[in-house]
Amino acid sequence: APQSGAAGQQARAVCALDECEALCATCAQRPGSPANRCNAAGQACVDVNADPASVGDWECRCRAPASGTQVAAEAACGRNECAVRANRDTCSSADQVCMDPSEEEGDWECRCVEPQTGEPGRQVPASCGVDECAADGGWRVCAAAGQACTDPVPTATSRGDWFCTCAVTGATSVGAPAAPCAPTDGPCAQHASTCAAAGQVCVARGDDWFCACLQPASGEAAGGAVGSCALDECSATCATCAGAACAAAGQACEDPAPVDSSRGDWEC
């Protein structure tokens, strides 16, 4: 003792030492202690090598859904509540992601996926919305014309309803580009329609005028429309952009055609 094994007839017995079951100085339960250290911590005890010559290699292992292992001592068990399928499904059914911010029980939450925003929902789907003035750069379009941007229904299902409002007259222009609120001085008074026909906005610098791409795309051209507006959907924020989708899965994002005319083609 504490070894065990069948007696050998006219030969040595084959002995074993399960340090999870026996009582010994190197075992999970030492003589005089009330219980096995692993079991007392609510964990499983496993002796990976029952050879009597191999001592001190028993392990405490956390019980599912927690995870963790420690040799010859109690394990530090961490539980990711988003590993529970029912919890993940609660969030994924609303096109959201499940996050467990700590090891505290019952604090997992559903979070919005960009470009949607909203307060996380604790154990329920979050109330997510899309403010197109912020997410799709509508405010930049309006601001470039000296106007204010408003998204009357900032939800994921109500798209394309944002508008620019003239500060003085209160007149509105739905979508982009922004309509001029009053006769415009300078070169854009004559050339704004050229840019607008290409879905771009006219920008004046002194006596020169440029057509500029609408955010989140970028690019400008002097004296005419921009031929191709740049838009990397992996890094930009827009309705068709990747957002955090690839990064959340620990993957890289690539946009094979980073131009505004080719949307929705990014890849993880």
Backbone as a ProteinNet text record, in pm:
[ID]
protein_1_A
[PRIMARY]
APQSGAAGQQARAVCALDECEALCATCAQRPGSPANRCNAAGQACVDVNADPASVGDWECRCRAPASGTQVAAEAACGRNECAVRANRDTCSSADQVCMDPSEEEGDWECRCVEPQTGEPGRQVPASCGVDECAADGGWRVCAAAGQACTDPVPTATSRGDWFCTCAVTGATSVGAPAAPCAPTDGPCAQHASTCAAAGQVCVARGDDWFCACLQPASGEAAGGAVGSCALDECSATCATCAGAACAAAGQACEDPAPVDSSRGDWEC
[TERTIARY]
85.2	0	90.5	48.6	-80.3	-87.4	15.5	8.1	-91.3	-140.5	-234.5	-197.8	-244.5	-216.6	-241.5	-256.1	-281.8	-153.9	-168.4	-53.5	5.2	136.1	202.3	243.3	200	233.2	377.2	461.1	603.6	667.1	612	665.4	626	688.6	655.4	514.1	444.1	312.2	329.5	230.6	230	157.6	229.7	172.8	140.8	42.7	3.2	-22.6	-11.2	-38.8	-124	-254.8	-346.5	-352.2	-284.3	-274.4	-405.6	-505.5	-637.4	-720.8	-687.8	-764.5	-693.4	-560.5	-484.6	-464.1	-412.2	-371.8	-219.3	-152.1	-6.8	39.6	166.9	221.2	214.7	220.7	216.8	79	-16.7	-149.5	-238.6	-349	-447.1	-511.1	-516.5	-565.3	-454.8	-407.9	-299.6	-356.2	-279.8	-326	-366	-485.4	-534.1	-619	-614.8	-698	-837.9	-939.9	-1078.2	-1122.9	-1058.9	-1109.2	-1000.7	-1023.5	-941	-947.4	-831.8	-827.3	-910.1	-905.6	-982.8	-1132.2	-1173.4	-1315.5	-1370.7	-1289.9	-1334.1	-1358.1	-1288.6	-1306.2	-1410.3	-1479.4	-1580.3	-1520.9	-1398	-1327.8	-1300.2	-1261.7	-1229.6	-1080.3	-1045.7	-906.1	-865.8	-753.9	-704.1	-555	-515.9	-374.1	-329.7	-253.5	-219.3	-121.8	-52.6	42.6	39.8	-16.2	-32.8	88.7	199.5	322.8	369.4	398.4	442.1	564.3	643.2	761.6	728.2	605.6	563.3	467.6	519.5	437.8	429.7	325.1	306.6	259.4	206.4	160.5	8.7	-62.4	-208.2	-257.2	-374.5	-427.5	-568.3	-597.6	-735.3	-786.2	-903.3	-960.1	-1100	-1122.2	-1252.5	-1360.2	-1479.1	-1591.5	-1662.2	-1710.3	-1778.2	-1899.9	-1932.6	-1872.1	-1747.3	-1702.8	-1580.4	-1461	-1347.8	-1228	-1107	-1008.5	-886.5	-830.3	-698.1	-628.7	-508.9	-481.9	-365.3	-302.9	-170.9	-99.3	-77.9	-118.8	-96	-153.1	-261.1	-326.6	-463	-543.6	-674	-658.9	-742.4	-737.3	-812	-771.1	-844.5	-942.3	-1066.7	-1167.9	-1231.5	-1228.1	-1295	-1407.8	-1521.1	-1635.3	-1678.5	-1675.7	-1725.5	-1870.2	-1961.3	-2102.8	-2149.7	-2070.1	-2104.7	-2068.6	-2000.5	-1974.3	-2099.1	-2197.8	-2325.2	-2406.6	-2442.8	-2509.1	-2636.2	-2716.2	-2843.1	-2817.3	-2710.6	-2678.9	-2633.6	-2546.6	-2501.9	-2619.6	-2710.2	-2824.3	-2915.1	-2926.6	-3009.3	-2961	-2828.8	-2771.9	-2769.2	-2727.1	-2713.9	-2848.5	-2956	-3088.9	-3129.1	-3063.5	-3089.5	-2974.5	-2889.1	-2772.3	-2680.1	-2662.8	-2573.6	-2469.2	-2371.1	-2266.5	-2279.1	-2242.2	-2247	-2110.8	-2110.2	-1987.3	-2005.5	-1903	-1903.9	-1790.6	-1820.2	-1715	-1633.7	-1685.1	-1611.7	-1651.8	-1593.8	-1628.1	-1750.3	-1807.9	-1928.5	-2043.3	-2118.9	-2229.5	-2344.2	-2395.4	-2514	-2490.2	-2364.9	-2340.2	-2313.7	-2341.4	-2321.4	-2424.8	-2388.2	-2475.9	-2465.1	-2568.6	-2571.2	-2527.5	-2441.6	-2392.8	-2418.7	-2442.3	-2470.1	-2346	-2368.9	-2261.8	-2260.2	-2141.9	-2132.1	-2191.4	-2256.9	-2263.3	-2372.6	-2443	-2546.1	-2482.4	-2554.5	-2508.4	-2624.7	-2592.6	-2695.8	-2639.1	-2710.6	-2666.8	-2677.4	-2576.6	-2582.2	-2705.2	-2754.3	-2868.3	-2819.3	-2846.2	-2798.9	-2891.3	-2838.4	-2907.9	-3026.3	-3036.7	-3141.3	-3078.6	-3139.4	-3086.2	-3083.7	-2981.9	-2969.9	-3067.9	-3096	-3178.7	-3084.1	-3066.8	-2968.1	-3033.7	-2963.2	-3012	-2897.4	-2931	-2830	-2864.6	-2784.3	-2799.3	-2718.5	-2788.9	-2720	-2640	-2673.8	-2595.4	-2454.2	-2442.8	-2312.3	-2248.6	-2326.2	-2270	-2230.6	-2312.3	-2286.6	-2230.2	-2193.8	-2130.2	-2225.3	-2357	-2452.2	-2423.4	-2372.7	-2347.2	-2239.9	-2144.2	-2039.2	-2096	-2188	-2250.8	-2325.7	-2402.7	-2481.1	-2390.4	-2291.5	-2202.6	-2126.1	-2090.8	-2018.2	-2100.9	-2233.6	-2322.3	-2374.7	-2316	-2358.4	-2494.6	-2528.2	-2659.5	-2644.8	-2757.3	-2759.6	-2819.7	-2773.2	-2821.2	-2916.1	-3024.6	-3122.4	-3160.4	-3160.6	-3209.8	-3335.1	-3454.3	-3578.2	-3608.4	-3564.1	-3589.9	-3457.5	-3378.5	-3244.2	-3248	-3307.4	-3313.9	-3247.7	-3219.1	-3150.8	-3238.2	-3369.3	-3460.3	-3504.4	-3478.1	-3517.6	-3392.8	-3364.4	-3242.4	-3276.5	-3184.1	-3201.6	-3299.9	-3336.3	-3435.6	-3374	-3241.1	-3178.6	-3189.2	-3185.5	-3198.4	-3117.8	-3090.6	-3020.8	-3123.8	-3099.3	-3190.9	-3117	-3175.1	-3115.6	-3134.8	-3028.8	-3033.7	-3130.7	-3145.4	-3227.3	-3371	-3388.8	-3522.7	-3594.4	-3518.2	-3581.7	-3615.8	-3581.8	-3608.2	-3521.9	-3572.2	-3497.9	-3468	-3365.3	-3327.7	-3298.5	-3382.9	-3366.3	-3251.3	-3163.8	-3053	-2939.1	-2855.8	-2739.1	-2741.1	-2684.7	-2617.5	-2715.4	-2664.9	-2750.3	-2791.1	-2916	-2965	-2921	-2888.6	-2848.5	-2965	-2935.9	-3041.5	-3071.3	-2974.7	-2991.3	-2891.3	-2906.6	-2808.4	-2667.5	-2581.3	-2445.4	-2349.6	-2268.5	-2166.6	-2047.5	-1965.2	-1844	-1865.3	-1761.8	-1766.5	-1867.2	-1900.4	-1994.8	-2137.8	-2164.8	-2297.9	-2325.4	-2221	-2235.3	-2209.7	-2120.9	-2075.2	-2126.4	-2206.1	-2255.2	-2330.6	-2405.6	-2486.1	-2396.9	-2276.8	-2184.1	-2143.1	-2112.9	-2073.9	-2194.4	-2307.7	-2428.2	-2469.4	-2448.9	-2485.1	-2404.4	-2287.1	-2201.7	-2216.1	-2313.6	-2331.9	-2222.2	-2166.1	-2057.2	-2095.6	-2012.2	-2042.9	-1936	-1979.7	-1888.5	-1824.7	-1693.5	-1617.7	-1541.2	-1556.1	-1488.2	-1368.3	-1258.5	-1139.3	-1094.3	-1131	-1103.2	-1184.7	-1119.4	-1188.5	-1193	-1132.4	-1129.6	-1240.4	-1286.9	-1389.1	-1346.6	-1390.4	-1356.5	-1482.3	-1485.6	-1588	-1524.1	-1591.9	-1539.7	-1633.8	-1576.2	-1655.5	-1728.4	-1843.2	-1919.5	-1861.8	-1852.6	-1807.9	-1901.9	-1848.1	-1712.5	-1609.9	-1651	-1554.7	-1468.1	-1357	-1266.2	-1213.4	-1171	-1115.8	-1177.1	-1103.3	-1155.7	-1084.9	-1153	-1097.3	-1124.9	-1027.6	-1043.7	-1116.2	-1219.9	-1288.8	-1375	-1410.6	-1497.3	-1517.6	-1598.8	-1632.3	-1513.1	-1508.1	-1404.5	-1432.7	-1331.1	-1351.1	-1379.8	-1309.4	-1327.7	-1300.1	-1403.2	-1388.9	-1337.6	-1239.2	-1178.8	-1265.5	-1281.7	-1355.9	-1307.2	-1231.3	-1185.8	-1287	-1370	-1478	-1428.3	-1299.7	-1243.9	-1213	-1183.9	-1146.2	-1250.5	-1338.7	-1439.3	-1561.6	-1647.6	-1773.9	-1888.3	-1964.4	-2076.8	-2170.1	-2283.9	-2383.1	-2333.1	-2246.8	-2195.8	-2057.3	-2002	-1865	-1854.9	-1731.9	-1707.7	-1729.1	-1701.2	-1710.4	-1612.1	-1661	-1574.4	-1595.4	-1663.4	-1700.5	-1579.6	-1479	-1361.2	-1278.3	-1254.9	-1171.9	-1232.2	-1366.7	-1433	-1410.1	-1383.4	-1358.2	-1208.9	-1125.2	-981.3	-924.6	-989.9	-949.6	-912	-848.4	-809.5	-915.2	-928.6	-1026	-953.3	-1008.6	-949.6	-1059.6	-1039.4	-1132.4	-1062.8	-1101.1	-1029.4	-1044.4	-1153.7	-1174.4	-1215.8	-1118.1	-1148.6	-1192.6	-1304.6	-1362.1	-1510.4	-1567	-1706.5	-1804.1	-1764.2	-1854.1	-1861.3	-1774.1	-1772.4	-1789.6	-1915.4	-1944.9	-1989.5	-1969.5	-2015.7	-1929.2	-1803.8	-1715.8	-1598.5	-1601.5	-1493.1	-1500.7	-1386.4	-1375.3	-1301.1	-1340.3	-1263.6	-1167.3
-118	0	125.4	232.5	249.8	189.3	114.8	52.6	-63.5	-99.6	-210.7	-292.9	-417.1	-502.5	-647.5	-730	-872	-942.6	-1039	-1114.6	-1195.3	-1205.9	-1284.6	-1419.9	-1525.5	-1660	-1691.4	-1703.8	-1729.1	-1622.1	-1503.7	-1391.7	-1261.6	-1156.5	-1026.1	-983.5	-918.6	-863	-739.9	-714.2	-592.9	-485.9	-389.5	-288.9	-158.4	-90.8	38.9	134.4	262.4	364.9	473.8	468.7	572.9	680.5	790.3	895.2	969.8	940.3	999.6	914.9	786.1	694.3	660.9	661.6	618.2	731.9	696.1	791.8	786	895.6	899.2	1043.1	1063.6	1198.9	1277	1205.9	1274.9	1267.8	1204.6	1181.2	1304.9	1300	1408.2	1416.1	1303.5	1301	1245.9	1329.4	1288.1	1228.8	1144.1	1086.3	1194.9	1181.7	1279	1388.9	1407.7	1510.7	1455.6	1541.2	1491.8	1447.1	1496.6	1463.4	1481.1	1422	1441	1589	1651.8	1795.3	1833.9	1753.1	1784.3	1774.5	1663.6	1642.8	1750.1	1793.7	1897.5	2029.6	2049.1	2172	2154.5	2039.8	2015.1	1979.8	1928.4	1896.4	1746.4	1701.2	1560.1	1538.2	1422	1388.1	1277.5	1298.2	1200.3	1178.9	1052.4	1019.2	970.7	1050.9	1021.4	905.1	870.8	759	689.7	568	494.8	411.3	430	360.1	411.9	321.6	366.4	457.7	446.4	531.5	671.7	688.7	818.8	882.1	971.4	1032.3	1183	1240.5	1385.3	1434.2	1341.1	1381	1374.4	1359.2	1360.7	1501.9	1510.8	1640.1	1663	1787.5	1830.7	1889.5	1842.6	1889.9	1947	2064.7	2129.9	2048.1	2054.9	1985.2	2077.7	2020.7	2097.6	2169.7	2291.6	2356.6	2440.3	2438.5	2510.4	2435.7	2500.9	2438.3	2478.4	2389.4	2416.9	2290	2281.1	2165.3	2214.6	2148.2	2183	2055.3	2045	1927.9	1941.6	1837.6	1826.3	1942.5	2002.6	2111.5	2138.6	2217.1	2252.5	2341.5	2318.6	2396.9	2528.4	2628.1	2754.3	2741	2721.1	2692	2820.1	2838.1	2951	2901.8	2967.6	2924.7	3035	3004.2	3096.7	3058.8	3141.8	3108.1	3112.5	3175.9	3177.4	3045.9	2958	2824.6	2737.2	2782.7	2711.2	2741.8	2640.8	2658.3	2742.9	2718.3	2792.3	2941.8	2978.9	3120.5	3181.2	3108.6	3158.1	3172.8	3074.5	3078.6	3196.7	3234.4	3350.2	3474.5	3490.4	3608	3593.1	3477.2	3459.5	3465.6	3429.6	3436.8	3580.8	3675.9	3818.5	3882.3	3797.8	3846.4	3928.5	3882.8	3947.7	3846.7	3894.7	3806.7	3794.6	3678.5	3651.6	3684.3	3757	3792	3764.1	3703.6	3677.9	3760.5	3875.7	3967.6	3922.1	3826.1	3782.9	3641.2	3590	3456.5	3458	3573.7	3583.8	3508	3436.4	3357.7	3449.1	3420.7	3491.3	3629.3	3663.3	3798.2	3799.9	3688.3	3688.3	3780	3833.7	3931.2	3923.5	3971.4	3982.2	4124.2	4133.6	4264.9	4286.6	4411.1	4448.8	4429.8	4401.3	4386.9	4510.8	4569.8	4689.1	4662.6	4764.2	4903.3	4932.3	4829	4851.9	4887.6	4966.3	5005.3	4992.8	4987.3	4977.2	4916.6	4933.9	4879.1	4727.2	4657.2	4509.7	4461.1	4345.1	4283.8	4172.6	4181.3	4079.8	3958.1	3850.4	3722.9	3732.1	3844.3	3862.3	3939.8	3934.1	4013.7	4162.3	4231.1	4375	4449.3	4572	4659.8	4736.9	4686.3	4743	4832.3	4931.4	5020.2	5068.2	5129.7	5185.3	5331.2	5420.7	5562.8	5588.7	5601.8	5614.7	5743.7	5842.8	5966.1	5939.1	5847.1	5814.3	5696	5588.7	5464.4	5475.7	5540.5	5547.8	5682.6	5766.8	5893.4	5999.4	5984.2	6084.3	6223.3	6229	6360.5	6436.2	6362.1	6429.3	6489.4	6414.7	6464.4	6593.9	6593.7	6712.2	6827	6794.5	6898.4	6967.3	6890.8	6949.9	7057.3	7047.6	7147.6	7245.6	7241.3	7331.6	7295.7	7167.3	7121.8	7020.7	6987	6890.7	6759.4	6646.7	6514.1	6458.7	6396.5	6334.9	6197.8	6097.7	5963.9	5942.3	5956.8	5953.3	5817.8	5709.3	5575.1	5498.7	5511.6	5449.9	5300.9	5221.2	5077.1	5004.5	4875.6	4798	4775.4	4776.9	4748.4	4873	4990.7	5115.4	5183.7	5159.5	5214.3	5311.5	5405.3	5499.6	5610.5	5634.4	5738.1	5859.4	5863.1	5979.9	6099.4	6219.8	6339.1	6455.6	6549.8	6672.4	6783.5	6867.1	6977	7109.5	7202.9	7335.9	7409.4	7472.2	7537.8	7655.9	7726.7	7847.8	7819	7753.4	7736.1	7614.4	7516.4	7394	7298.7	7332.1	7242.8	7118.1	7006.6	6881.2	6818.1	6734.5	6659	6516.9	6421.1	6283.2	6218.5	6151.4	6079.1	6169.6	6118.7	6194.5	6206.8	6314.3	6420.9	6523.6	6607.6	6709.5	6813.5	6855.2	6959.7	7095.8	7188	7320.8	7390.7	7456.3	7523.2	7662.1	7720.7	7856.2	7871.7	7972.7	7993.7	7991.5	7915.3	7898.4	7991	8059.6	8145.9	8060.3	8110.9	8043	7943.4	7869.8	7780.5	7666.7	7623.4	7511.8	7552	7682.1	7725.9	7680.2	7672	7631.9	7483.7	7423.7	7289.2	7180	7216.9	7117.4	7004.4	7037.8	6935	6830	6870	6774.7	6666.7	6710.1	6614.9	6532	6597.8	6528.4	6417.7	6438.6	6337.5	6209.2	6220.4	6104	6055.1	6112.1	6073	6126.9	6240.8	6300.9	6443.5	6508.6	6642.1	6739.6	6861.5	6964.6	7037.2	7053.3	7123.4	7237.5	7357.6	7474.6	7510.6	7542	7594.5	7716.4	7831.2	7954	7955.6	7973.5	7973.8	7836.1	7736.7	7601.6	7516.2	7418.4	7327.4	7182.5	7099	6956.9	6874.2	6757.9	6659.2	6565.8	6544.4	6459	6342.1	6226.4	6106.1	6122.4	6058.5	6062	5959.2	5999.5	5906.5	5785.7	5667.1	5640.2	5621.6	5637.5	5630.1	5755.5	5750.5	5865	5888.2	6012.2	6049.7	6180.3	6254.5	6377.1	6403.3	6480.9	6513.2	6659.4	6728.7	6869.9	6883.2	6967.6	7001.5	6891.6	6790.4	6684.6	6573.2	6477.1	6367.9	6276	6216.5	6119.4	5991.5	5938.5	5817.7	5695.6	5679	5560.8	5599.1	5593.1	5626.6	5505.8	5527.8	5419	5385.6	5254.6	5210.4	5071.6	5066.4	4938.3	4896.6	4797.7	4758.1	4685	4654	4591.1	4694.9	4817.4	4920	5030	5045.7	5151.3	5107.1	5203.9	5177.2	5209.3	5108.1	5127.2	5007.3	5014.2	4908.3	4775.6	4778.3	4654.5	4617.1	4695.5	4673.1	4555.4	4508.5	4391.2	4418.8	4542.3	4571.8	4485.3	4423.3	4339.1	4191.5	4158.4	4019.2	3926.9	3962.7	3876.1	3874.7	3994.1	4003.2	3925.8	3927.2	3855.9	3706.5	3657.6	3514.4	3484.5	3585.5	3566	3547.4	3611.2	3595.2	3730.9	3726.8	3848.8	3883.4	4012.3	4059.6	4109.5	4079.4	4124.7	4171.4	4288.3	4342.5	4334	4238.1	4217.6	4332.3	4408.9	4523.5	4643	4715.3	4823.6	4953	4946.4	5065.2	5070.4	5189.7	5209.9	5136.3	5115.2	5048.8	4898.7	4845.4	4701.6	4680.4	4670.1	4653.5	4509.3	4471.2	4340.5	4225.4	4253.6	4146.9	4120.4	4176.6	4149.5	4005.5	3954.5	3814.7	3802	3701.3	3664.2	3554.4
0	0	0	-68.1	-136.2	-276	-317.5	-448.7	-446.2	-563.6	-575.3	-697.9	-701.2	-814.9	-780.3	-883.9	-863.5	-820.8	-730.4	-683.6	-797.4	-802.1	-905.3	-849.9	-915.6	-870.3	-909.3	-806.6	-824.9	-915.7	-907.5	-987	-919.4	-960	-904.2	-945.3	-852.6	-886	-974.5	-1059.3	-1141.8	-1062.2	-1012.3	-921.8	-994.3	-941.7	-996	-881.2	-907.6	-808.1	-871.8	-845.3	-892.9	-786.2	-810.6	-709.3	-686.8	-769.9	-747.3	-650.9	-640.8	-557.1	-426.9	-427.4	-311	-210.6	-94.7	7.4	16.3	-12	-2.4	-0.7	26	39	-91.9	-205.7	-335.3	-399.6	-334	-393.3	-382.5	-456.9	-450.9	-313.3	-244.5	-107	-18.4	71	158.5	288	353.8	480.7	579.1	636.1	732.6	672.9	539.5	475.5	452.8	458.6	452	313.5	206.6	73.1	-32.3	-146.5	-264.7	-304.1	-330	-356.6	-478.7	-582.7	-703.3	-676.2	-616	-589	-496.8	-399.7	-306.8	-378.1	-491.9	-570.4	-680.1	-680	-782.4	-916	-914.4	-1038.9	-1046.1	-1162.4	-1182.5	-1162	-1104.7	-1082.1	-1179.7	-1247	-1343.3	-1319.3	-1302.1	-1291.4	-1428.8	-1496.4	-1635.2	-1649.2	-1540	-1544.2	-1408.4	-1405	-1279.4	-1242.8	-1310.7	-1274.1	-1137.9	-1043	-910.1	-913.6	-1018.7	-1029.8	-1078.5	-1127.4	-1179.8	-1079.8	-997.4	-891.9	-912.5	-856.7	-865.7	-1000.9	-1085.1	-1218.6	-1232.5	-1121.8	-1129.5	-1162.8	-1220.4	-1265.7	-1214.5	-1183.8	-1160.3	-1291.7	-1335.3	-1461.3	-1437.1	-1495	-1479.1	-1549.3	-1493.7	-1554.1	-1653.2	-1763.2	-1868.3	-1808.7	-1861.5	-1978.5	-1946	-1818.1	-1784.6	-1842.6	-1849	-1903.4	-1820.9	-1817.9	-1744	-1682.9	-1671.5	-1614.5	-1534.3	-1423.8	-1343.2	-1287.8	-1299.7	-1249.2	-1099.1	-1025.3	-880.8	-800.3	-849.4	-776.5	-839.9	-768.5	-820.6	-944.1	-1044.8	-1168.7	-1152.2	-1227.8	-1234.9	-1350.7	-1318.5	-1420.8	-1472	-1600.9	-1662.4	-1750.7	-1745.1	-1823.5	-1918.6	-2044.9	-2145.7	-2174.1	-2126.8	-2140.7	-2285.6	-2371.6	-2513.5	-2581.5	-2507.2	-2559.5	-2552.3	-2476.7	-2467.2	-2592.5	-2665.4	-2794.5	-2784.5	-2682.1	-2668.2	-2654.9	-2585.1	-2568.8	-2701.6	-2773.7	-2904.5	-2999.9	-2998.1	-3089.3	-3060.5	-2932.8	-2896.9	-2969.6	-2976	-3041.7	-3193.8	-3241.8	-3387	-3457	-3387.9	-3448.9	-3479.2	-3410.7	-3434.6	-3511.7	-3574.4	-3649	-3560.4	-3437	-3341.8	-3292.7	-3217.3	-3165.6	-3014.2	-2963.3	-2820	-2759.2	-2647.8	-2577.4	-2428.5	-2367.5	-2223.4	-2164.3	-2104	-2060.7	-1939.6	-1862.2	-1743.9	-1706.7	-1599.3	-1552.4	-1460.3	-1439.9	-1358.1	-1424.8	-1347.1	-1400.3	-1445.4	-1566	-1613.7	-1669.9	-1708.1	-1760.2	-1910.3	-1979.3	-2124.5	-2189.5	-2304.2	-2368.5	-2520.5	-2585.3	-2731.1	-2768.4	-2869.3	-2911.8	-3060.1	-3094.7	-3232.8	-3319.2	-3446.1	-3543.2	-3632.6	-3652	-3737.3	-3875.7	-3935.3	-3890.6	-3788.2	-3740.7	-3640.5	-3506.4	-3428.3	-3295.6	-3198.7	-3070.8	-2968.3	-2841.3	-2731.9	-2604.4	-2607.1	-2552.5	-2548.8	-2472.2	-2511.3	-2443.1	-2352.2	-2223.5	-2128.8	-2135.4	-2190.1	-2207.6	-2304.6	-2376.1	-2478.3	-2594.3	-2714.4	-2825.2	-2792.7	-2841.6	-2821.7	-2912.2	-2875	-2959.1	-3049.9	-3171.5	-3262.7	-3367.6	-3409	-3513.3	-3599.2	-3711	-3800.7	-3827.3	-3771.8	-3801.4	-3927.3	-4039.8	-4167.9	-4179.3	-4098.9	-4101.5	-4050.4	-3952.9	-3896	-3966.4	-3986.1	-4038.9	-4185.5	-4265.7	-4409.6	-4453.4	-4357.1	-4392.6	-4444.6	-4417.1	-4463.6	-4410.3	-4286.3	-4227.4	-4304.8	-4364.2	-4441.1	-4568.6	-4630.6	-4753.1	-4724.6	-4616.1	-4582.2	-4537.6	-4455.2	-4403.4	-4514.6	-4619.5	-4731.7	-4800.2	-4786.8	-4846.5	-4742.6	-4620.8	-4515.3	-4459.7	-4460.9	-4415.2	-4302.4	-4239.8	-4130.8	-4180.3	-4124.5	-4164.6	-4059.8	-4105.3	-4016.1	-4068.7	-3981.3	-4014.3	-3929.8	-3987.6	-3908.6	-3845.6	-3909.6	-3856.1	-3856.5	-3750	-3748.1	-3712.7	-3799.8	-3777.4	-3894.6	-3872.9	-3975.9	-4098.2	-4079.8	-4191.2	-4266.7	-4211.2	-4277.4	-4329.3	-4457.6	-4516.3	-4628.7	-4652.6	-4761.4	-4734.6	-4605.5	-4575.2	-4506	-4497.9	-4436.5	-4530.5	-4473.3	-4557.5	-4500.8	-4589.6	-4552.1	-4532.1	-4434.2	-4403.9	-4411	-4483.5	-4492.6	-4360.8	-4314.8	-4184.4	-4181	-4294.7	-4295.9	-4337.9	-4453	-4507.1	-4453.8	-4402.5	-4355.2	-4468.2	-4592.8	-4705	-4691.1	-4742	-4726.7	-4861.9	-4861.8	-4979.5	-4935	-4975.5	-4931.9	-5007.6	-4931.4	-4992.6	-5033.5	-5121.7	-5165.2	-5316.6	-5373	-5300.1	-5243.7	-5155.3	-5094.9	-5198.2	-5190.6	-5281.6	-5229.5	-5318.9	-5271	-5203.1	-5091.3	-5015.7	-5072.4	-5134.3	-5187.9	-5301.2	-5384.3	-5490.9	-5433.1	-5495	-5444.4	-5517.8	-5440.3	-5500	-5541.3	-5629	-5665.9	-5778.1	-5811.9	-5928.2	-5916.2	-5793.1	-5778.6	-5813.5	-5820.5	-5861.9	-6004.5	-6084.6	-6224.7	-6246.3	-6165.7	-6194.9	-6100.1	-5999.4	-5902.7	-5972.5	-6079.4	-6147.7	-6214.8	-6258.2	-6320.5	-6220.6	-6099	-5993.8	-5949.6	-5933.9	-5886.9	-5983	-6112.4	-6211.8	-6193.2	-6131.7	-6106.8	-5962.8	-5887.9	-5748.8	-5660.4	-5699.2	-5623.9	-5584	-5504.9	-5456.7	-5506.4	-5533.7	-5583.2	-5464.9	-5471.6	-5368.3	-5435.5	-5381.2	-5437.1	-5352	-5422.6	-5355.9	-5435.1	-5383.2	-5456.1	-5584.3	-5697.8	-5825.9	-5890.3	-5825	-5880	-5818.9	-5895.9	-5842.2	-5867.2	-5776.5	-5780.1	-5757.2	-5817.8	-5782.2	-5679.7	-5568	-5460.9	-5437.8	-5411.8	-5383.7	-5250.7	-5240.2	-5116.4	-5019.4	-4893.3	-4790.2	-4782.3	-4752.2	-4706.6	-4818.3	-4946.2	-5056.5	-5054.7	-5125.1	-5126.4	-5267.4	-5290.3	-5419.6	-5466.8	-5546.5	-5605.6	-5737.6	-5820.7	-5951.4	-5981.6	-6039	-6072.6	-6205.5	-6205.9	-6329.9	-6388.6	-6312	-6365.3	-6265	-6305.1	-6214.2	-6191.1	-6071.2	-6038.8	-6116.6	-6183.7	-6263.7	-6180.1	-6069.3	-5985	-5840.6	-5757.9	-5616.1	-5538.9	-5453.5	-5375.6	-5255	-5227.7	-5109.6	-5070.2	-4962.2	-4906.6	-4801	-4834.4	-4743.5	-4619.6	-4615.3	-4495.1	-4387.9	-4428.2	-4331.7	-4317.7	-4416.2	-4411	-4330.2	-4300.7	-4232.1	-4326.4	-4364.1	-4455.1	-4444.2	-4511.1	-4500.9	-4554.6	-4656	-4716.1	-4665.2	-4574.9	-4530	-4433	-4415.9	-4332.8	-4185.5	-4142.6	-4001.1	-3923.9	-3815.1	-3731.9	-3759.3	-3869.3	-3895	-3902.2	-3979.6	-3994.9	-3867.1	-3810.2	-3690	-3574.7	-3563.6	-3454.7	-3464	-3585.1	-3605	-3608.4	-3577.8	-3578.9	-3718.3	-3817.3	-3956	-4016.1	-4131.6	-4202	-4307	-4333.3	-4431.5	-4555.4	-4672.4	-4798.2	-4891.7	-4951	-5049.9	-5185.6	-5271.6	-5397.9	-5496.4	-5484	-5573.3	-5487.7	-5430.4	-5336.6	-5404.1	-5476.4	-5540.2	-5507.7	-5513.4	-5473.9	-5565	-5689.4	-5784.9	-5762.8	-5678.5	-5650.5	-5501.7	-5459.2	-5317.8	-5288.1	-5161.6	-5117.9	-5163.4	-5202	-5250.9	-5156.8	-5035.1	-4939	-4892.3	-4847.8	-4808.1	-4675.6	-4594.6	-4476	-4520.1
[MASK]
++++++++++++++++++++++++++++++++++++++++++++++++++++++++++++++++++++++++++++++++++++++++++++++++++++++++++++++++++++++++++++++++++++++++++++++++++++++++++++++++++++++++++++++++++++++++++++++++++++++++++++++++++++++++++++++++++++++++++++++++++++++++++++++++++++++++++++

